[in-house]
Amino acid sequence: MSPSADTYRELTQTVSSRLASLRSSTPEVMKSFSALGHAATASGVLDKKTKELIALALSVAARCDPCIGFHAQTLVKLGATRQEIDETLGVTTYMGGGPSLMYAASAVAAFDEFSRAAAATPPP
């Protein structure tokens, strides 16, 4: 995880605020990236949660802590269970070996952190 963040919530907030300058300086690129993300994760033959589980697995494989945070946060919002996370990370570890196992532990920590925060926050 980034040395400037102690938790995945802080990390995702920090990265989001840092991306603001890119949204200002390269608005078309950022809009296009956002549109690509929405299109890629929209429900189709695979539902949105399945696609986010794939995204979490790829985040672990790519060793991207901010990506882990953002996808873990989305999976909590989509109602993913810890068992779904664990099984996804099991396949990720199988395919990626030891380095993926280390980042799988980070993905579990991120999912648990966002789950605790969601449980503590009353629905709107």
HELIX and SHEET records of a PDB file:
HELIX    1   1 TYR A    8  SER A   25  1                                  18    
HELIX    2   2 PRO A   27  THR A   41  1                                  15    
HELIX    3   3 LYS A   48  ALA A   62  1                                  15    
HELIX    4   4 ASP A   65  LYS A   77  1                                  13    
HELIX    5   5 ARG A   82  ALA A  120  1                                  39    
END                                                                             
